[in-house]
Amino acid sequence: MPKKEYIKSADAVNVTKCIEAHKKAYEKWPYGREIETWKDENGNICVRYATGQRFHYSMDSTGAVQWW
């Protein structure tokens, strides 16, 4: 398993934007609060939530967020 690069405070704004965009897609957020954040080997933001579910996030040049 690749080593995780934990999110530095300068990236915290982008983490917040990604999480907020994802939460807006749901009427009721099913995953709980974020437990852990890091960057994967490709530089994507990764978040593990209280349910154990993990998502990868990326933002394009316009600020649009994608998750998988």
GROMACS elastic network, one bead per residue, 0.5 to 0.9 nm:
[ bonds ]
;  ai    aj funct       b0    kb
    1     4     6  0.88027   500
    2    40     6  0.79210   500
    2    41     6  0.70084   500
    3    40     6  0.81832   500
    3    41     6  0.80027   500
    4    38     6  0.61041   500
    4    39     6  0.63705   500
    4    40     6  0.62508   500
    4    41     6  0.77112   500
    5     8     6  0.88355   500
    5    37     6  0.89229   500
    5    38     6  0.54295   500
    5    39     6  0.52186   500
    5    40     6  0.68508   500
    5    41     6  0.81560   500
    5    43     6  0.87823   500
    6    36     6  0.85912   500
    6    37     6  0.63744   500
    6    39     6  0.61504   500
    7    10     6  0.80829   500
    7    11     6  0.61638   500
    7    12     6  0.69119   500
    7    15     6  0.83705   500
    7    37     6  0.61722   500
    7    39     6  0.64918   500
    7    45     6  0.80057   500
    8    11     6  0.55519   500
    8    12     6  0.67108   500
    8    38     6  0.87281   500
    9    12     6  0.50112   500
    9    13     6  0.79431   500
   10    13     6  0.69799   500
   10    14     6  0.84860   500
   11    14     6  0.54643   500
   11    15     6  0.64599   500
   11    16     6  0.88687   500
   12    16     6  0.61817   500
   12    17     6  0.86372   500
   13    16     6  0.51482   500
   13    17     6  0.62516   500
   13    18     6  0.87139   500
   14    18     6  0.61358   500
   14    19     6  0.86073   500
   14    45     6  0.84581   500
   14    59     6  0.82594   500
   15    18     6  0.51926   500
   15    19     6  0.62258   500
   15    20     6  0.85808   500
   15    37     6  0.79884   500
   15    45     6  0.68834   500
   15    46     6  0.85819   500
   15    47     6  0.84211   500
   15    57     6  0.84775   500
   16    19     6  0.52169   500
   16    20     6  0.60258   500
   16    21     6  0.85071   500
   17    20     6  0.52165   500
   17    21     6  0.60810   500
   17    22     6  0.85855   500
   17    63     6  0.87959   500
   17    65     6  0.80007   500
   18    21     6  0.52577   500
   18    22     6  0.62243   500
   18    23     6  0.86842   500
   18    45     6  0.83807   500
   18    57     6  0.65136   500
   18    58     6  0.76603   500
   18    59     6  0.76567   500
   18    64     6  0.87927   500
   18    65     6  0.59624   500
   18    66     6  0.79491   500
   18    67     6  0.82079   500
   19    22     6  0.51374   500
   19    23     6  0.61404   500
   19    24     6  0.86779   500
   19    34     6  0.85914   500
   19    47     6  0.84196   500
   19    57     6  0.85573   500
   20    23     6  0.51066   500
   20    24     6  0.62292   500
   20    25     6  0.89691   500
   21    24     6  0.52490   500
   21    25     6  0.68954   500
   21    64     6  0.85696   500
   21    65     6  0.66947   500
   21    66     6  0.87282   500
   22    25     6  0.54821   500
   22    26     6  0.75289   500
   22    29     6  0.89973   500
   22    65     6  0.78769   500
   22    66     6  0.82092   500
   22    67     6  0.74731   500
   23    26     6  0.56046   500
   23    27     6  0.81577   500
   23    28     6  0.81149   500
   23    29     6  0.60133   500
   24    27     6  0.73328   500
   24    28     6  0.89592   500
   24    29     6  0.84247   500
   25    28     6  0.89729   500
   25    29     6  0.85864   500
   26    29     6  0.56535   500
   26    30     6  0.81970   500
   29    32     6  0.69292   500
   30    51     6  0.82349   500
   31    34     6  0.82339   500
   31    49     6  0.58160   500
   31    50     6  0.62287   500
   31    51     6  0.53805   500
   31    52     6  0.79256   500
   31    53     6  0.68722   500
   32    35     6  0.88340   500
   32    49     6  0.59242   500
   32    50     6  0.50487   500
   32    51     6  0.63438   500
   33    48     6  0.86980   500
   33    49     6  0.55472   500
   33    50     6  0.55511   500
   33    51     6  0.84699   500
   34    37     6  0.75510   500
   34    47     6  0.64937   500
   34    48     6  0.58692   500
   34    50     6  0.61642   500
   35    47     6  0.73673   500
   35    48     6  0.55798   500
   35    49     6  0.51557   500
   35    50     6  0.59207   500
   35    52     6  0.86375   500
   36    46     6  0.81494   500
   36    47     6  0.57092   500
   36    48     6  0.51724   500
   36    49     6  0.70994   500
   37    45     6  0.71452   500
   37    46     6  0.55475   500
   37    48     6  0.65040   500
   38    44     6  0.83180   500
   38    45     6  0.59440   500
   38    46     6  0.52275   500
   38    47     6  0.66794   500
   38    48     6  0.89306   500
   39    42     6  0.75848   500
   39    43     6  0.52627   500
   39    44     6  0.52816   500
   39    46     6  0.55950   500
   39    47     6  0.86898   500
   39    56     6  0.86002   500
   40    43     6  0.52896   500
   40    44     6  0.54626   500
   40    45     6  0.66483   500
   40    46     6  0.66200   500
   40    56     6  0.81775   500
   41    44     6  0.75089   500
   43    58     6  0.86015   500
   44    56     6  0.62393   500
   44    57     6  0.57681   500
   44    58     6  0.55839   500
   44    59     6  0.86716   500
   45    55     6  0.83312   500
   45    56     6  0.56761   500
   45    57     6  0.50515   500
   45    58     6  0.64741   500
   46    54     6  0.69686   500
   46    55     6  0.56565   500
   46    57     6  0.61417   500
   47    53     6  0.83480   500
   47    54     6  0.55422   500
   47    55     6  0.55165   500
   47    56     6  0.66423   500
   47    57     6  0.81137   500
   48    51     6  0.81311   500
   48    52     6  0.60790   500
   48    53     6  0.57628   500
   48    55     6  0.66785   500
   49    52     6  0.54010   500
   49    53     6  0.55578   500
   49    54     6  0.63135   500
   49    55     6  0.85080   500
   50    53     6  0.73757   500
   51    54     6  0.87721   500
   54    68     6  0.87898   500
   55    67     6  0.63746   500
   55    68     6  0.56207   500
   56    66     6  0.82532   500
   56    67     6  0.54579   500
   56    68     6  0.54367   500
   57    65     6  0.67974   500
   57    66     6  0.56138   500
   57    68     6  0.67815   500
   58    64     6  0.82499   500
   58    65     6  0.57329   500
   58    66     6  0.53825   500
   58    67     6  0.65771   500
   59    62     6  0.76923   500
   59    63     6  0.53884   500
   59    64     6  0.53899   500
   59    66     6  0.63735   500
   60    63     6  0.53133   500
   60    64     6  0.55406   500
   60    65     6  0.67791   500
   60    66     6  0.82528   500
   61    64     6  0.74930   500
   62    65     6  0.89829   500
